[in-house]
Amino acid sequence: MLSAKQHLLTALAAELEKLQTGAGARAAFESPKVAAHGDLACTAAMQLAKALKQNPRQLSENLRTALLATPAFERWVDAIEIAGPGFINIRLKDTAKQAVVHEVLQAAECFGEQPVQPHKVLVEFVSANPTGPLHVGHGRQAALGDAICNLLATQGQQVYREFYYNDAGVQIGTLAKSTHMRAQGIKPGDDTWPTDPDNPESKAFYNGDYIQDIATDFLAGKTVQSDDRSCTASGDVNDVDGMREFAVAYLRREQDLDLKAFDVRFDNYYLESSLYTSGKVDAAVQRLKDAGTTYGQDGALWLKSTDYGDDKDRVMRKGDGTYTYFVPDVAYHIAKWERGFTRVVNIQGTDHHGTIARVRAGLQAANVGIPEGYPDYVLHTMVRVMRGGEEVKISKRAGSYVTLRDLIEWTSKDAVRFFLLSRKPDTEYIFDIDLALAQNNDNPVYYVQYAHARICSVLAAWREKDGGDVASLGQADLTPLESPQAHALMLALAKYPEMLTSAATDFAPHDVTFYLRDLASQYHSYYDAERILVDDEAVKKARLALVAATAQVLRNGLKVLGVSAPQKM
């Protein structure tokens, strides 16, 4: 069907170009809102009518006549009907719809993917500071980032996954102080542990049980190894600097374990501290000063960010000589550009919304050739967790929040991924633990996975009874696929590549979840309408080919989300 649709688009573009120069670019098909109206719809005639000063319905009639005379429409189209003010509704021949089954089976795991492109894209996500276990917000970001990487890869883009974190800031100091207190035998609740909420000092400590684990292992002289660093503890209770280094390595290992349990990987870990030690921050500031885009006021150095679309000028360097937090971000993105990443996508929480304008302003002001709108941002909201109708807020281990690992252990990796990806990133999301554990059609990931397992069961029964080979289905005669349910399922399969492209363009993995739920629904409807393992060999082979193609697309889509496709449930 994909080949047929492309031939039809080419023919439509040619006929539109005859009507008006440049109109060929308007060639496009939509899915009719009502399935009974046809398989494809076109509104190009109505769009052109005003410019051509013609009645839109008459123009549609003329276009219909011209299209039916083309070889492509003669081969693939059964009928064209004009509706309303000029809607062109197209009914495809059965052979056009059936062709998608062979296309899926031939392409297999590559179905829907585009050829490899030369340029690289860097996706930065998670980027959690090593101060505690990953919380469910980090989990949403990990799922989003990984799925967006997978989506971009389906479109032929060379994706580079980066984790950026601060290993030397105020929060790391707080981590070191908290660990030092525990190493001395002082714990939350003791008289010497600051707990007064009105005392600013009380906020400068982390209270989770994981802090005690770090302190205990440090005193024992243990070695910890994460993906990007290693550290052996001195065991000296007074070695605060060593304790800081050990705690960072310890929590980076914990984060690695969280991410491994979530099946998320990175190509590189980038340290904020390296921006200072390498001189990149100072170099970025000097570039801005040289470009004449800064000024001094009240002992501070300011960026003329209003010249680049920001709502006010921003302080870059405070009176005490320290930089504000957006300055290393500017230096970091200049470094990304200099590393050859002409496209960059940042996945961050909505609390970073205010930084977008000032970072982009800084990049433009630096005058290093970076285009406007660089980088792209995907912002997400936090996640609330519910169980038994009540919100779950506390993890004993973390001390103040539900961790990603908690959520995985309470449900499953697949459920967490699918659920966290099932809404637009900027939409508030409530994770219902009870729903994630339910084995019924109300659970969306169960519903989709069950469709795949159901197909696998049918194919297994065929192999066991008849010695069937799925590979042979690629040559099956598909003529018997004539029912409305079969047609609906084939049309759903044909939408997959276009859906992938759109989801990748819009950074919208939730579109994949919606598609998979719809495809599963179409399969369940088909399964209920027609027996597959019938006595008639030709009919059986055709139906098996259709369901095998459906299983393949379900697997492909679930893989994009990082969700498994079980053969049995």
BANU-591993 format. One record per residue (C-alpha): residue number from 1; x, y, z. Coordinates in steps of 0.2 Angstrom, whole numbers, plus 5000, padded with zeros to 4 digits. Example, Ala and Ser with C-alpha at 12.3 -4.5 7.8 and 13.67 -1.06 7.14 Angstrom:
REM BANU-591993
1 | 5062 | 4978 | 5039
2 | 5068 | 4995 | 5036
This chain:
REM BANU-591993
1 | 5000 | 5000 | 5000
2 | 5014 | 5012 | 5004
3 | 5021 | 5010 | 4986
4 | 5003 | 5012 | 4979
5 | 5000 | 5028 | 4990
6 | 5017 | 5035 | 4984
7 | 5011 | 5032 | 4965
8 | 4995 | 5040 | 4969
9 | 5003 | 5055 | 4977
10 | 5014 | 5058 | 4962
11 | 5000 | 5057 | 4950
12 | 4990 | 5069 | 4961
13 | 5004 | 5082 | 4962
14 | 5006 | 5081 | 4943
15 | 4988 | 5085 | 4940
16 | 4988 | 5099 | 4953
17 | 5003 | 5107 | 4945
18 | 4993 | 5107 | 4928
19 | 4980 | 5118 | 4937
20 | 4992 | 5130 | 4945
21 | 5011 | 5131 | 4945
22 | 5018 | 5126 | 4962
23 | 5001 | 5118 | 4967
24 | 5009 | 5101 | 4966
25 | 5016 | 5104 | 4984
26 | 4999 | 5103 | 4990
27 | 4997 | 5085 | 4986
28 | 4993 | 5076 | 5002
29 | 4981 | 5063 | 5008
30 | 4971 | 5062 | 5024
31 | 4962 | 5048 | 5033
32 | 4943 | 5051 | 5031
33 | 4935 | 5055 | 5048
34 | 4921 | 5042 | 5044
35 | 4928 | 5026 | 5037
36 | 4913 | 5023 | 5026
37 | 4918 | 5038 | 5016
38 | 4933 | 5029 | 5009
39 | 4951 | 5025 | 5012
40 | 4960 | 5042 | 5008
41 | 4954 | 5060 | 5007
42 | 4960 | 5075 | 4998
43 | 4955 | 5093 | 5000
44 | 4967 | 5101 | 4987
45 | 4954 | 5107 | 4976
46 | 4945 | 5117 | 4989
47 | 4961 | 5125 | 4994
48 | 4965 | 5130 | 4976
49 | 4947 | 5135 | 4971
50 | 4948 | 5153 | 4977
51 | 4965 | 5157 | 4969
52 | 4958 | 5149 | 4952
53 | 4941 | 5158 | 4955
54 | 4932 | 5142 | 4952
55 | 4918 | 5133 | 4961
56 | 4927 | 5121 | 4973
57 | 4915 | 5106 | 4969
58 | 4916 | 5108 | 4951
59 | 4935 | 5109 | 4952
60 | 4935 | 5093 | 4962
61 | 4924 | 5085 | 4949
62 | 4936 | 5090 | 4935
63 | 4951 | 5084 | 4946
64 | 4942 | 5068 | 4948
65 | 4940 | 5065 | 4930
66 | 4959 | 5069 | 4927
67 | 4965 | 5058 | 4941
68 | 4954 | 5043 | 4935
69 | 4963 | 5044 | 4918
70 | 4980 | 5042 | 4926
71 | 4989 | 5025 | 4926
72 | 4992 | 5025 | 4945
73 | 4973 | 5028 | 4949
74 | 4968 | 5016 | 4936
75 | 4979 | 5003 | 4944
76 | 4976 | 5006 | 4963
77 | 4959 | 5015 | 4964
78 | 4942 | 5008 | 4964
79 | 4932 | 5024 | 4965
80 | 4933 | 5042 | 4968
81 | 4918 | 5051 | 4976
82 | 4915 | 5070 | 4978
83 | 4907 | 5075 | 4995
84 | 4900 | 5091 | 5002
85 | 4909 | 5107 | 4995
86 | 4923 | 5098 | 4986
87 | 4930 | 5084 | 4997
88 | 4938 | 5070 | 4986
89 | 4936 | 5053 | 4994
90 | 4946 | 5039 | 4987
91 | 4942 | 5020 | 4988
92 | 4957 | 5009 | 4985
93 | 4956 | 4992 | 4977
94 | 4959 | 4978 | 4988
95 | 4975 | 4974 | 4980
96 | 4982 | 4991 | 4986
97 | 4977 | 4988 | 5004
98 | 4983 | 4971 | 5004
99 | 5001 | 4976 | 4997
100 | 5005 | 4983 | 5015
101 | 5006 | 4965 | 5022
102 | 5020 | 4960 | 5010
103 | 5028 | 4976 | 5013
104 | 5029 | 4974 | 5032
105 | 5034 | 4955 | 5031
106 | 5048 | 4960 | 5018
107 | 5055 | 4975 | 5028
108 | 5052 | 4966 | 5045
109 | 5060 | 4976 | 5060
110 | 5065 | 4990 | 5047
111 | 5047 | 4993 | 5042
112 | 5044 | 5012 | 5044
113 | 5062 | 5017 | 5045
114 | 5070 | 5029 | 5034
115 | 5088 | 5029 | 5026
116 | 5103 | 5034 | 5036
117 | 5106 | 5053 | 5035
118 | 5124 | 5061 | 5037
119 | 5121 | 5073 | 5051
120 | 5122 | 5069 | 5069
121 | 5109 | 5074 | 5083
122 | 5114 | 5075 | 5101
123 | 5100 | 5072 | 5114
124 | 5103 | 5077 | 5132
125 | 5092 | 5069 | 5145
126 | 5091 | 5064 | 5163
127 | 5106 | 5074 | 5168
128 | 5102 | 5072 | 5186
129 | 5115 | 5078 | 5199
130 | 5122 | 5064 | 5209
131 | 5114 | 5068 | 5225
132 | 5102 | 5054 | 5227
133 | 5092 | 5040 | 5219
134 | 5083 | 5045 | 5203
135 | 5065 | 5050 | 5206
136 | 5049 | 5047 | 5196
137 | 5052 | 5063 | 5187
138 | 5069 | 5058 | 5181
139 | 5060 | 5042 | 5176
140 | 5048 | 5051 | 5165
141 | 5063 | 5061 | 5157
142 | 5073 | 5044 | 5155
143 | 5058 | 5036 | 5146
144 | 5055 | 5052 | 5135
145 | 5073 | 5054 | 5131
146 | 5076 | 5036 | 5126
147 | 5060 | 5035 | 5116
148 | 5064 | 5052 | 5107
149 | 5081 | 5045 | 5103
150 | 5073 | 5029 | 5096
151 | 5061 | 5039 | 5085
152 | 5075 | 5050 | 5078
153 | 5085 | 5034 | 5074
154 | 5070 | 5027 | 5064
155 | 5071 | 5043 | 5053
156 | 5089 | 5039 | 5049
157 | 5097 | 5052 | 5061
158 | 5113 | 5047 | 5069
159 | 5109 | 5049 | 5088
160 | 5121 | 5053 | 5102
161 | 5115 | 5051 | 5120
162 | 5122 | 5063 | 5133
163 | 5121 | 5064 | 5152
164 | 5126 | 5081 | 5159
165 | 5128 | 5083 | 5177
166 | 5136 | 5095 | 5191
167 | 5149 | 5086 | 5201
168 | 5155 | 5101 | 5211
169 | 5141 | 5113 | 5215
170 | 5132 | 5118 | 5231
171 | 5121 | 5102 | 5231
172 | 5137 | 5091 | 5230
173 | 5143 | 5101 | 5246
174 | 5127 | 5097 | 5254
175 | 5129 | 5078 | 5250
176 | 5147 | 5078 | 5257
177 | 5141 | 5087 | 5273
178 | 5127 | 5075 | 5275
179 | 5138 | 5060 | 5273
180 | 5151 | 5067 | 5285
181 | 5138 | 5068 | 5298
182 | 5132 | 5050 | 5296
183 | 5150 | 5044 | 5296
184 | 5152 | 5053 | 5313
185 | 5137 | 5043 | 5319
186 | 5125 | 5057 | 5319
187 | 5108 | 5054 | 5310
188 | 5092 | 5063 | 5307
189 | 5082 | 5064 | 5323
190 | 5098 | 5067 | 5334
191 | 5099 | 5083 | 5344
192 | 5114 | 5088 | 5333
193 | 5106 | 5085 | 5317
194 | 5097 | 5101 | 5311
195 | 5079 | 5098 | 5309
196 | 5071 | 5115 | 5312
197 | 5062 | 5120 | 5296
198 | 5065 | 5139 | 5301
199 | 5083 | 5136 | 5302
200 | 5091 | 5138 | 5284
201 | 5105 | 5126 | 5290
202 | 5092 | 5112 | 5292
203 | 5089 | 5112 | 5273
204 | 5108 | 5109 | 5269
205 | 5107 | 5090 | 5273
206 | 5100 | 5075 | 5264
207 | 5090 | 5063 | 5276
208 | 5087 | 5048 | 5266
209 | 5094 | 5031 | 5271
210 | 5105 | 5030 | 5256
211 | 5116 | 5043 | 5265
212 | 5120 | 5030 | 5279
213 | 5124 | 5017 | 5265
214 | 5137 | 5029 | 5258
215 | 5145 | 5033 | 5275
216 | 5146 | 5015 | 5280
217 | 5154 | 5009 | 5264
218 | 5166 | 5024 | 5264
219 | 5172 | 5019 | 5282
220 | 5174 | 5001 | 5276
221 | 5186 | 5007 | 5262
222 | 5176 | 5001 | 5248
223 | 5178 | 5004 | 5230
224 | 5164 | 5010 | 5219
225 | 5163 | 5009 | 5200
226 | 5151 | 5019 | 5189
227 | 5150 | 5021 | 5170
228 | 5160 | 5036 | 5171
229 | 5171 | 5036 | 5186
230 | 5179 | 5025 | 5200
231 | 5183 | 5029 | 5218
232 | 5191 | 5020 | 5232
233 | 5187 | 5026 | 5250
234 | 5201 | 5031 | 5262
235 | 5190 | 5026 | 5277
236 | 5196 | 5041 | 5286
237 | 5181 | 5049 | 5295
238 | 5189 | 5067 | 5293
239 | 5193 | 5065 | 5274
240 | 5178 | 5076 | 5269
241 | 5185 | 5079 | 5251
242 | 5188 | 5060 | 5249
243 | 5170 | 5058 | 5255
244 | 5163 | 5070 | 5243
245 | 5172 | 5061 | 5228
246 | 5166 | 5044 | 5235
247 | 5148 | 5050 | 5237
248 | 5147 | 5056 | 5219
249 | 5154 | 5040 | 5212
250 | 5143 | 5030 | 5224
251 | 5127 | 5039 | 5218
252 | 5132 | 5039 | 5200
253 | 5133 | 5020 | 5202
254 | 5116 | 5020 | 5209
255 | 5109 | 5030 | 5195
256 | 5118 | 5018 | 5183
257 | 5109 | 5004 | 5191
258 | 5092 | 5013 | 5190
259 | 5095 | 5017 | 5172
260 | 5100 | 4999 | 5168
261 | 5084 | 4992 | 5176
262 | 5075 | 5004 | 5165
263 | 5086 | 4999 | 5150
264 | 5092 | 5016 | 5146
265 | 5110 | 5019 | 5140
266 | 5121 | 5034 | 5136
267 | 5136 | 5037 | 5124
268 | 5144 | 5050 | 5135
269 | 5144 | 5058 | 5152
270 | 5148 | 5077 | 5153
271 | 5154 | 5085 | 5169
272 | 5149 | 5103 | 5172
273 | 5165 | 5105 | 5182
274 | 5175 | 5102 | 5165
275 | 5168 | 5118 | 5158
276 | 5177 | 5127 | 5171
277 | 5193 | 5117 | 5172
278 | 5195 | 5117 | 5153
279 | 5192 | 5136 | 5152
280 | 5176 | 5135 | 5142
281 | 5166 | 5145 | 5153
282 | 5179 | 5159 | 5153
283 | 5181 | 5158 | 5134
284 | 5162 | 5159 | 5132
285 | 5161 | 5175 | 5143
286 | 5176 | 5183 | 5134
287 | 5167 | 5179 | 5117
288 | 5152 | 5188 | 5123
289 | 5162 | 5203 | 5130
290 | 5171 | 5204 | 5113
291 | 5155 | 5204 | 5104
292 | 5150 | 5219 | 5114
293 | 5134 | 5211 | 5121
294 | 5138 | 5213 | 5139
295 | 5140 | 5228 | 5151
296 | 5144 | 5231 | 5169
297 | 5132 | 5237 | 5182
298 | 5132 | 5237 | 5201
299 | 5148 | 5227 | 5201
300 | 5140 | 5213 | 5191
301 | 5142 | 5208 | 5172
302 | 5126 | 5208 | 5162
303 | 5121 | 5200 | 5146
304 | 5111 | 5211 | 5134
305 | 5099 | 5197 | 5132
306 | 5084 | 5208 | 5128
307 | 5092 | 5211 | 5111
308 | 5089 | 5193 | 5107
309 | 5071 | 5191 | 5113
310 | 5073 | 5189 | 5132
311 | 5061 | 5198 | 5143
312 | 5075 | 5207 | 5152
313 | 5094 | 5207 | 5153
314 | 5102 | 5194 | 5164
315 | 5116 | 5194 | 5176
316 | 5131 | 5183 | 5170
317 | 5143 | 5186 | 5184
318 | 5138 | 5192 | 5201
319 | 5147 | 5204 | 5212
320 | 5156 | 5190 | 5221
321 | 5164 | 5184 | 5205
322 | 5153 | 5168 | 5203
323 | 5144 | 5165 | 5188
324 | 5125 | 5163 | 5187
325 | 5119 | 5146 | 5182
326 | 5114 | 5150 | 5164
327 | 5132 | 5154 | 5159
328 | 5139 | 5137 | 5160
329 | 5124 | 5131 | 5150
330 | 5129 | 5144 | 5136
331 | 5147 | 5137 | 5137
332 | 5141 | 5119 | 5136
333 | 5130 | 5122 | 5121
334 | 5144 | 5131 | 5112
335 | 5154 | 5115 | 5116
336 | 5140 | 5105 | 5108
337 | 5141 | 5115 | 5092
338 | 5160 | 5114 | 5091
339 | 5159 | 5095 | 5093
340 | 5149 | 5095 | 5077
341 | 5131 | 5093 | 5083
342 | 5122 | 5105 | 5072
343 | 5105 | 5098 | 5080
344 | 5103 | 5097 | 5099
345 | 5088 | 5091 | 5109
346 | 5087 | 5095 | 5127
347 | 5074 | 5085 | 5138
348 | 5071 | 5094 | 5154
349 | 5058 | 5098 | 5167
350 | 5046 | 5112 | 5165
351 | 5056 | 5121 | 5179
352 | 5069 | 5125 | 5166
353 | 5057 | 5135 | 5155
354 | 5064 | 5151 | 5161
355 | 5082 | 5146 | 5155
356 | 5077 | 5143 | 5137
357 | 5076 | 5162 | 5132
358 | 5092 | 5166 | 5141
359 | 5103 | 5152 | 5134
360 | 5097 | 5155 | 5117
361 | 5101 | 5173 | 5119
362 | 5118 | 5169 | 5125
363 | 5121 | 5158 | 5110
364 | 5116 | 5171 | 5098
365 | 5126 | 5185 | 5107
366 | 5141 | 5174 | 5106
367 | 5141 | 5176 | 5087
368 | 5149 | 5159 | 5084
369 | 5137 | 5154 | 5069
370 | 5124 | 5145 | 5080
371 | 5107 | 5147 | 5071
372 | 5092 | 5154 | 5080
373 | 5081 | 5141 | 5090
374 | 5096 | 5131 | 5094
375 | 5094 | 5120 | 5104
376 | 5077 | 5111 | 5103
377 | 5068 | 5109 | 5120
378 | 5056 | 5096 | 5126
379 | 5049 | 5100 | 5143
380 | 5040 | 5088 | 5154
381 | 5029 | 5090 | 5170
382 | 5032 | 5079 | 5186
383 | 5023 | 5063 | 5190
384 | 5011 | 5059 | 5204
385 | 5010 | 5041 | 5210
386 | 4994 | 5034 | 5216
387 | 4990 | 5017 | 5225
388 | 4973 | 5012 | 5232
389 | 4966 | 5029 | 5228
390 | 4979 | 5038 | 5238
391 | 4995 | 5047 | 5233
392 | 5011 | 5039 | 5237
393 | 5024 | 5053 | 5241
394 | 5038 | 5045 | 5252
395 | 5051 | 5032 | 5249
396 | 5060 | 5027 | 5264
397 | 5077 | 5025 | 5255
398 | 5076 | 5042 | 5247
399 | 5068 | 5050 | 5262
400 | 5057 | 5062 | 5253
401 | 5051 | 5056 | 5236
402 | 5046 | 5040 | 5226
403 | 5061 | 5033 | 5216
404 | 5061 | 5027 | 5199
405 | 5067 | 5010 | 5206
406 | 5052 | 5010 | 5218
407 | 5041 | 5011 | 5203
408 | 5049 | 4998 | 5193
409 | 5049 | 4986 | 5208
410 | 5031 | 4989 | 5212
411 | 5025 | 4986 | 5194
412 | 5037 | 4983 | 5179
413 | 5049 | 4991 | 5168
414 | 5037 | 4989 | 5153
415 | 5023 | 4997 | 5163
416 | 5033 | 5012 | 5169
417 | 5039 | 5016 | 5152
418 | 5023 | 5014 | 5143
419 | 5013 | 5023 | 5156
420 | 5025 | 5038 | 5157
421 | 5025 | 5039 | 5138
422 | 5007 | 5039 | 5136
423 | 5003 | 5057 | 5138
424 | 5011 | 5073 | 5131
425 | 5027 | 5078 | 5140
426 | 5019 | 5094 | 5146
427 | 5004 | 5086 | 5153
428 | 5002 | 5082 | 5171
429 | 5002 | 5063 | 5174
430 | 4996 | 5052 | 5188
431 | 5004 | 5035 | 5188
432 | 4991 | 5022 | 5195
433 | 5000 | 5007 | 5202
434 | 4984 | 4997 | 5203
435 | 4981 | 5000 | 5185
436 | 4998 | 4996 | 5180
437 | 4996 | 4979 | 5189
438 | 4979 | 4975 | 5181
439 | 4978 | 4961 | 5168
440 | 4964 | 4968 | 5158
441 | 4960 | 4979 | 5144
442 | 4960 | 4994 | 5155
443 | 4978 | 4993 | 5156
444 | 4985 | 5000 | 5140
445 | 5002 | 4991 | 5140
446 | 4994 | 4974 | 5144
447 | 4981 | 4977 | 5130
448 | 4995 | 4980 | 5117
449 | 5006 | 4966 | 5123
450 | 4992 | 4954 | 5124
451 | 4988 | 4958 | 5106
452 | 5006 | 4953 | 5101
453 | 5005 | 4937 | 5113
454 | 4988 | 4932 | 5105
455 | 4996 | 4933 | 5088
456 | 5011 | 4923 | 5093
457 | 4999 | 4910 | 5100
458 | 4990 | 4908 | 5084
459 | 5007 | 4906 | 5074
460 | 5013 | 4894 | 5087
461 | 4998 | 4883 | 5085
462 | 5000 | 4884 | 5066
463 | 5018 | 4878 | 5067
464 | 5014 | 4864 | 5079
465 | 4999 | 4858 | 5069
466 | 5005 | 4861 | 5051
467 | 5023 | 4863 | 5052
468 | 5021 | 4881 | 5046
469 | 5035 | 4893 | 5043
470 | 5032 | 4912 | 5045
471 | 5045 | 4916 | 5032
472 | 5034 | 4907 | 5019
473 | 5020 | 4920 | 5022
474 | 5029 | 4933 | 5013
475 | 5023 | 4925 | 4997
476 | 5005 | 4921 | 5002
477 | 4991 | 4926 | 4990
478 | 4982 | 4940 | 4999
479 | 4966 | 4940 | 4989
480 | 4955 | 4932 | 5002
481 | 4958 | 4947 | 5013
482 | 4941 | 4955 | 5009
483 | 4932 | 4958 | 5025
484 | 4929 | 4976 | 5032
485 | 4939 | 4971 | 5048
486 | 4954 | 4965 | 5037
487 | 4953 | 4981 | 5027
488 | 4953 | 4991 | 5043
489 | 4968 | 4982 | 5050
490 | 4978 | 4984 | 5034
491 | 4974 | 5002 | 5034
492 | 4981 | 5003 | 5052
493 | 4997 | 4995 | 5047
494 | 5000 | 5007 | 5032
495 | 4999 | 5022 | 5044
496 | 5014 | 5016 | 5054
497 | 5028 | 5024 | 5044
498 | 5019 | 5041 | 5043
499 | 5015 | 5041 | 5061
500 | 5033 | 5037 | 5065
501 | 5039 | 5052 | 5055
502 | 5026 | 5064 | 5063
503 | 5030 | 5058 | 5080
504 | 5049 | 5060 | 5077
505 | 5046 | 5078 | 5070
506 | 5035 | 5083 | 5085
507 | 5046 | 5074 | 5098
508 | 5029 | 5065 | 5102
509 | 5032 | 5047 | 5108
510 | 5014 | 5047 | 5115
511 | 5008 | 5046 | 5097
512 | 5017 | 5029 | 5096
513 | 5007 | 5023 | 5112
514 | 4990 | 5030 | 5104
515 | 4994 | 5021 | 5088
516 | 4999 | 5004 | 5096
517 | 4983 | 5005 | 5106
518 | 4973 | 5008 | 5090
519 | 4982 | 4994 | 5081
520 | 4979 | 4982 | 5095
521 | 4961 | 4986 | 5095
522 | 4959 | 4983 | 5076
523 | 4968 | 4966 | 5078
524 | 4956 | 4961 | 5093
525 | 4941 | 4966 | 5082
526 | 4948 | 4956 | 5067
527 | 4952 | 4941 | 5078
528 | 4934 | 4941 | 5085
529 | 4927 | 4943 | 5067
530 | 4936 | 4929 | 5058
531 | 4944 | 4912 | 5062
532 | 4962 | 4912 | 5057
533 | 4966 | 4893 | 5057
534 | 4953 | 4888 | 5045
535 | 4953 | 4872 | 5034
536 | 4954 | 4882 | 5017
537 | 4973 | 4883 | 5015
538 | 4973 | 4899 | 5004
539 | 4962 | 4908 | 5016
540 | 4972 | 4902 | 5031
541 | 4989 | 4908 | 5023
542 | 4982 | 4925 | 5019
543 | 4975 | 4928 | 5037
544 | 4991 | 4921 | 5045
545 | 5001 | 4933 | 5034
546 | 4990 | 4948 | 5040
547 | 4992 | 4944 | 5058
548 | 5010 | 4940 | 5057
549 | 5012 | 4958 | 5049
550 | 5002 | 4965 | 5063
551 | 5014 | 4956 | 5076
552 | 5029 | 4964 | 5067
553 | 5022 | 4981 | 5068
554 | 5017 | 4979 | 5086
555 | 5035 | 4974 | 5090
556 | 5042 | 4988 | 5080
557 | 5032 | 5001 | 5089
558 | 5035 | 4993 | 5106
559 | 5054 | 4993 | 5103
560 | 5053 | 5012 | 5099
561 | 5046 | 5014 | 5117
562 | 5058 | 5002 | 5125
563 | 5044 | 4990 | 5129
564 | 5045 | 4971 | 5127
565 | 5034 | 4961 | 5115
566 | 5031 | 4945 | 5125
567 | 5026 | 4929 | 5115
568 | 5016 | 4922 | 5130
569 | 5006 | 4931 | 5144
